[in-house]
């Protein structure tokens, strides 16, 4: 576990993000940029905020007995941000939004196509006075194409993008992944696009728009599975935990649970057979090469399941890893965080949150390991509107009486 609030400026120090995203794809993108040092200003609806604040349980509950809570879902994607409440559906709020955007380098939004144009907060409206602005739109289906007007969700993108057709047992229904993989992949792609646009602006002075789609990201994430279809013209089979082009590459029963075998070549297969005291299997004419093992997948799978169940998972992992044969356990999340490799890599951190008092709250760490400019953990996910006054005073030089009037008018 890494230390509390490591104050590093980060490689994106000096970059400011105007973040009007909710749920997961957009917030995961801006959290990553915040971890790398950007100043992320999260704009939220007064009194309501990001939808995910109430997507629970579980919740982080206030230690002072107040009814205020924050959901685990919200906390997962909103670190290193400052929350400002602002109703930009009315003209006064739109004026404030444009003033704040003028102080920012990047806008990230995930509203339905055309929604912000009506408010004068779309890219074309803003770039006239701010040609260096980088404007990233994240939608379900992109800004163009027949599906552009549709609302998009991770579940839909997984179904339409092919991954559900590949997930699940061969005789079972299609399944989505346990994590919101389409949202998260799109968030990562959006962050990469923003970094590329910042580099372009550094050289040219020009901003640009970035059009991100959950469906595009999910289709791209199919990678080798997609190439299977593009080359063969066929749908790859659903194989449960099996691999379309490698055998054995699956989850097998052990004496106390399950073990993953990820045997990628014939040499590894021979080493496995020797360790399992079945060396003859490596010489079996059905299994000598990976191509043959693919052809005889069912027969080999039945044999291997009868073998792997004879030892505990840890026995297989310890014995095979020492021989260079890839294998591993199937960890539950509590076991993930107890794993010595995960712990040694510092994949959790702790931050102080206003609701938790003196008790630090655990969070996932940023997985990007930079030697000179590491990720930093400066702010816990903010409470709704926590930084409204601070940001308006800092960026727009509004005094307390002006801010109070805006609040009375329902703008903040």
N, C-alpha and C positions, 0 to 999 in steps of 0.2 A: 504494500500500500504506500503510495507516494505521500509526501509531506503536505500539510495544509497550505493552501493558497500560495503556491510557488509563483512569485511575482517576476515573470520574465516578460520583456517587451514583445518578443516574438517577431517573426519575419513580416507580419502584416501590421505591425505597429504603425499608426498614422493613417490607416485605411478605415473609413467609417461606412457602416452598412445601415441603410434604412430598410428594416425588415418588417414586411407586412404579410408574413406567412403564418399559417396555423397547421396544426396536427403534426405530421412527421417529415415529409419530404423536404419542405422548405426549412423548418426549424433544425433538422439534422444538418442541412447544408450550412446554415448560418452559425450553428454551434461550432462546427469544424473551423470556420473562418475566425470565430471568436477565440477558440483554443489557440489559434496561430497568431493571435495578437490584435485582430481587428476590433474596433469599437462597434459593437452591434446594438443598435437601438431598436428594440422590439415594440412595434406599435400595436396597441390592443384596444378593443372596444371598451368604452367606459362601463364599469359595472358587470361586464361579461368576460372579456378577455379571451384568450386562446381556448377553443372548445375543449381541449384535452385536460385543462385544469381540473375538470370534474369527471374525467374518464377513470373511475376507480370503483371499488378498492383494488389494491391497497392505496392508502393515503399517508402522507407525512402530516401529522396532526400537531397543532400548537401545544407547546408545553405549558403555556399560561392558562389553559382551560378555555380559550376562546374557540368559537366554532370554525375558524379559518382552517382550511386544509389545502394541500396540493397533492395531486395524484402522482403516482410513480411514473405514469405515462408522460405527463408534462415534464417532470423532473429529468427524464431521460434525454431530452433534446433541447434544453433551454439554458444551459450553463453559459457563463461569460457574456451575458446580455444585460442591457438596461431596459426596463419596462416603462413605457410612456403610454398613458391612456389618451386617446384622441379619436373623436368622432369626425371622420373626414367625409361623411355623407352630406354634410351641410357646408355652405360656402365658407364660413369662418374657419371650419376645420380643414377645408381644402387649402385655404390660404396658409394656415400654419404648416400643413404637410409639405407644401411646396417650399416654404421657407426652410424647413428642416432638411428636405432633400437637397436644397442648394448647398448645404453644409456637408453633404455626403458624397462618397465616391460611387457607391453601388446601391441600387434598389433591388430587393428580391421580393417577389410577390407570387401568390398562388390563387388569384381570383379567376373566376370563369372568364373565358375569352370575351373581351369587349366591355367588361364591367367597369374597369377603371377609366376607360376612354370617356364615359359619360361624366366622370368627375374631374376630367382634365389631369389625371394622374397616370396616363399611359405614356409609353416611351416617346411617341411622336410629339406629344404635347410638351413634354419636359425637355427634350433635347434641343429645342429651339433656343432656349436660354442657357442650356448646360450641355454643350456639345461633347464634353468629356465624360458624360454620365454613362455608366455601365448598368444595364437594366435587364435583370434575369427574371423571366416568367416561367413558372412551373405549373403545368396543367396536366390533366389526365391524358390528353390526346394531342397536344400541341396547338399552335396558333393557326394551322392550316389543315386542310383535309376534311372529308365529310363528317368526321366525328368531333371536330374542333369545338362545337358548341356544347358538347355533353360534359356533365360533371364526371370527374374521374376519381377512382379510389384504388388503393393498392390491390384489393381483392379482385377487382375487375381487370386490372393490368396483368395480374398473375394468370387469370383465366384466359384472357385474350392473347397474352404474350407467349403462351406455350408451356410455361413451367409447370402448371397444374396437370397438364397432360402427361408429364413425365414423373410426377410425384405421386407415390402411393403404390400399393401392391398390384401386381398384374391383373388380379381378379377382383380388385376393389375399386371404389370410386376415385376420381381425381381429387387431389388434395392440395391446398395451399401450403406454403411453408409456415413454420411457427412464428417467425419474425416477419415484419412487413418489408420483405426484400425488395419489392418494386419501389416503394417509397425511399428506402435507404440507398439503393443503387442510383436512383434519380437524384437524390440529394448529393451523393458523391460526384456524379457527373456534373451537376450544377456547380459545385465548388471548383471542379477542375476548369470548367468553362469560364468562371469568373476570374480565376487566376490567369488563364490565358488572355482574357480580355484586359486585365490589368497590365500584363506585360506588353500587349499591343499598344495600349494607351501610353505607357512609359516611353515607347519609341516614337509614336506618331502624334500623341495628343488627342487621338480620337477615341470616343466611347463607342459602344455598340449595344445592340439588343441580343439577348441569348434566349432561345426558344427551347425549353426543356419539356419533355413529355414522359410521363410514367410508362406509357406503352413502348415508346422508343427505347427507353433504358432497359425495360424487361426483355424486349426482343434481342437487343444487343448482348444482354447477359447470358443468352442461351449458347453463345460461343460455339464450342465444338459440337453441341447437339444441333445447333442451327446448320452448321456445315455438313453434318450427316445428311440432313434433308436436302440442302442445296446441291450436294454432289450426287445423291442417290435418287432424289425425287420421291423418297418414301418417308413415312412417319417412323421415327425411332420407337422401339417398343418401350412400354412402361415396365420397369424391372424392379420396383421396390427400391431397395438400397443397392442393387446391382448397377454395373457400369455397362454402357452400350457397346464398348469396344475393348474392354479389359476383363479377364477372368483369371483368378479369383480376385474380386474387388467388391466386397460385400460385408454385411454384418452377419456373424455366425454365433450360435449359442455356445456359451461356456458353462462350466460347472456352477458358476455363481452369477451369471448374467449374460453379457454379450461381449464379443470382441470383434473389432474391425480388422480385416485383412485387406491390404491395398497393395497387392503384389503386381508390380509393373513390368516384369520381364521374366524370361525363362530361367535365368540364374537364380533370381529370388525364389521362384517356385521350387526349384531343386533344393535350395537351402531349407525352405519350409518343410518339404517332404522328409528331408533327413532329420530335422529336429522333431517332427511328429512321428518318427520311427516308421515311416511309410515311404522309404526311398524309391520303391518300385513304381510309385505313382508318377514320378518325374520321367520314367521311361515308358510309361503306358502310351501306346500309339495314339490314343484319343487325346492325350494331354501334353504331348511333348512341346508344342508351341502354343503361343497365345491364340493364334488363329484356330487351331484345333480345339483348344479349351473353350473358345467361344462357340464352336460348333456343337460341343458336347457339354454345354453349360449345366444342363439339368442333372446329368449323371455325376459330374464332378461336385456340384453343390450338395447333392445327397451324401456323397462320400465324406466331404469335408465337414458337414454338420455332425456326422457321427464321430468324427475325430475331435473336433474342437470342444465338444461337450465334456470331454474326459479331463480337462484341466480348468483351473480358475483363470479368469481374465488376466490377473497380475502375472501368473506363470507364463502365459502366452506372450504378454507384452515384454516381460523381462528377458525371456529366452530368445524371442525372435528379434527384438531390437538389437541385442548384442551381436546378432549375425547380419545386421543390416537389412532385415526384412521388415518393411513398413507395417506396423499394426498399432492398435490403440484401443482404449476403452470407449464406451458410450457414456459420457458424463452427464449427469443431471446438473442443473445450474448451481446447486450448493457444492457439488464436487468440482465444477469448473473453478469456482473461486478459492477452493482449497488446493487446487493443483499447484505443485511447486513451480512449474514453468510459468503459469499465469501469474503467480505471486511474484516470482523473480523479475518478471517483465513490468511490474508496477501497473497492472491493468485495472486497479481501482485506486481512487483517491478519496480524500475527505475534504469537505467544505463546511463552513458554518452557515447555517440558514436561519433567517429571522424567526421562523416558527419553532426551531429546535432549541433555542436558547444556547446554553454552553455545550450542548451535546453535538459533536460533529456528525454530519450525514455522509454516508458512503455514496460514491458515484463511480461510474465507469470512467476510465482514463481515455485520453486520445491515443489511438494506436500509432500515430505518426511519430517516429523517433528521429528527431533532428539533433545533430551533435552540437551545433553552434547556437541555434535559436529554438530551443525546445518549446513544446506546447506549455501554456501556463494556465493556472486555475485561479482566476482573479475574483470571479463572482459566482455565487450559487445561483441557480435559476431564480429570477426575481419574483417577488410577489406582484400582484396586479397593480400597475401604476407606481411601483416603488420609486422610480427615478424620474417621474414626470417633472417635478419642480426643478430638480437638479439639471436635467437636460435642457429645459426651456430657458433656464437662467444662463447656463453655460454657452449654449449655441446661439440663442436668439436674444440674449440680454434682457429678457422679460423680468420685470420686478415682481415682488410677491403680490402686490395689489392687482396687477394685471392678470396674473395666474389665478388668483382667487376669483376674479370676475369671470374668467373663462370657465372655471369650474362651476360657478353658479349658473352660467348660461348653458351648461350641459355639454360643452365642447370637450372637456377633459374628464 
